[in-house]
């Protein structure tokens, strides 16, 4: 409400506060909020046609048939939650780790991440199916979709003892994300998913890099699920710089 009243006050000032200055003319302010609003309301790229991408990784647990359980549970969740079929992506298993990209509306992408968070909770005597969940990358407002469906793939590659220490954590994250983009371009061209991936194994993310991002060494560079919830999806508190400077300077240009 406070923010709405502030915008109304700004609009009223533009209308009534026109100083009598022959050397100046009124120049409406164009703020960052205006720019974002225009982008979201662009008729040529409607918001519903834009997509977001969320990339995350985890370790598979010690439960029996953990991999099959993860796939079956997520497919059941997706069928229930995504009835329109707008959520795409690719889940790759590599040894004892997995890396997953989801593409679609941001709400569904984040719900996917949260659902994996539910799977990562302790399962009691049956053994854990998922542990050590980390979000690696989040990107919004893309006009081109790469994943028209959701698939999973099991790679024979397993992480070794190394971790590509010559690359920083951000560089490792970008390398993994870039590989998914390139692989998505190949999948978008058509063909059987498994065949396309086997023909482009060089585009699979480096297992060592993904494994390193799940270690304690990378913890300080990656946000936890709770930190992501608070920073990106929790209640949003905004105080504009101009809100603490009153009265506003006239919207004039000389």
Residue pairs with C-beta under 8 A, 6 or more apart in sequence:
3 238
6 240
6 243
10 29
10 248
13 248
13 251
14 26
14 28
14 29
14 251
17 250
17 251
18 26
19 250
19 252
21 252
23 254
24 250
24 252
24 253
24 254
25 252
25 253
26 251
26 252
26 253
27 251
27 252
27 253
28 251
29 251
39 141
40 47
41 47
45 143
49 143
50 140
50 141
50 142
50 143
51 103
51 104
51 105
51 142
51 145
52 103
52 104
52 105
52 106
52 109
52 138
52 139
52 140
52 141
52 142
53 101
53 102
53 103
53 109
53 137
53 138
53 139
53 140
53 142
54 101
54 102
54 109
54 110
54 112
54 113
54 135
54 137
54 138
55 99
55 100
55 101
55 135
55 136
55 137
55 138
55 173
55 176
55 177
55 180
56 99
56 100
56 113
56 116
56 133
56 134
56 135
56 136
57 97
57 98
57 99
57 100
57 133
57 134
57 136
57 176
57 210
57 213
57 214
58 97
58 98
58 100
58 116
58 120
58 130
58 131
58 132
58 133
58 134
58 214
59 96
59 97
59 98
59 130
59 131
59 132
59 214
60 66
60 67
60 70
60 93
60 96
60 97
60 98
60 129
60 130
60 131
61 123
61 127
61 128
61 129
61 130
61 131
62 127
62 128
63 69
63 123
63 126
63 127
63 128
63 129
64 126
64 127
66 127
66 128
66 129
66 130
67 93
67 98
67 154
69 129
70 91
70 98
70 119
70 129
70 130
71 91
71 152
73 119
74 91
74 112
74 115
74 116
74 119
75 150
77 115
78 87
78 112
78 150
81 108
81 111
82 104
82 108
86 104
86 105
86 108
87 102
87 103
87 104
87 105
87 108
87 109
87 112
87 150
88 102
88 103
88 104
88 145
88 146
88 147
88 148
88 149
88 150
89 100
89 101
89 102
89 103
89 104
89 112
89 147
89 150
89 151
90 100
90 101
90 147
90 150
90 151
90 152
90 153
90 180
90 183
90 184
90 187
91 98
91 99
91 100
91 150
91 151
91 152
91 153
92 98
92 99
92 100
92 152
92 153
92 154
92 155
92 204
92 205
93 152
93 153
93 154
93 155
94 155
94 157
94 158
94 159
94 204
94 205
94 207
94 210
95 157
95 158
95 159
95 207
96 158
96 159
97 159
97 207
97 210
97 211
97 214
99 136
99 176
99 205
99 210
100 112
100 116
101 147
101 177
101 180
101 184
102 108
102 109
102 112
102 113
102 150
103 109
103 142
103 145
103 146
103 147
103 184
106 140
109 138
110 233
113 133
113 135
113 225
114 225
116 130
116 133
117 133
117 225
119 129
119 130
120 128
120 130
120 131
120 132
120 133
122 128
123 129
132 214
133 225
134 213
134 214
134 218
134 222
134 224
135 222
135 223
135 225
135 228
136 173
136 176
136 177
136 213
136 222
137 173
137 174
137 176
137 177
138 228
138 232
139 177
145 188
146 181
146 184
146 185
146 187
146 188
147 184
147 187
147 188
148 187
148 188
151 187
151 193
153 193
153 194
153 197
155 201
155 204
155 207
157 204
157 207
158 207
159 207
159 208
159 210
159 211
160 207
160 208
162 208
163 208
163 209
163 211
163 212
163 215
163 217
164 172
164 206
164 208
164 209
164 212
165 212
167 175
167 209
168 221
169 213
169 218
169 221
169 222
170 221
172 206
172 209
172 212
172 213
172 218
173 213
173 222
175 205
175 206
175 209
176 205
176 206
176 209
176 210
176 213
179 203
179 204
179 205
179 206
180 205
182 200
182 203
183 197
183 200
183 203
183 204
186 196
186 199
186 200
186 203
187 193
187 196
187 197
189 196
197 203
197 204
212 218
213 222
223 231
242 248
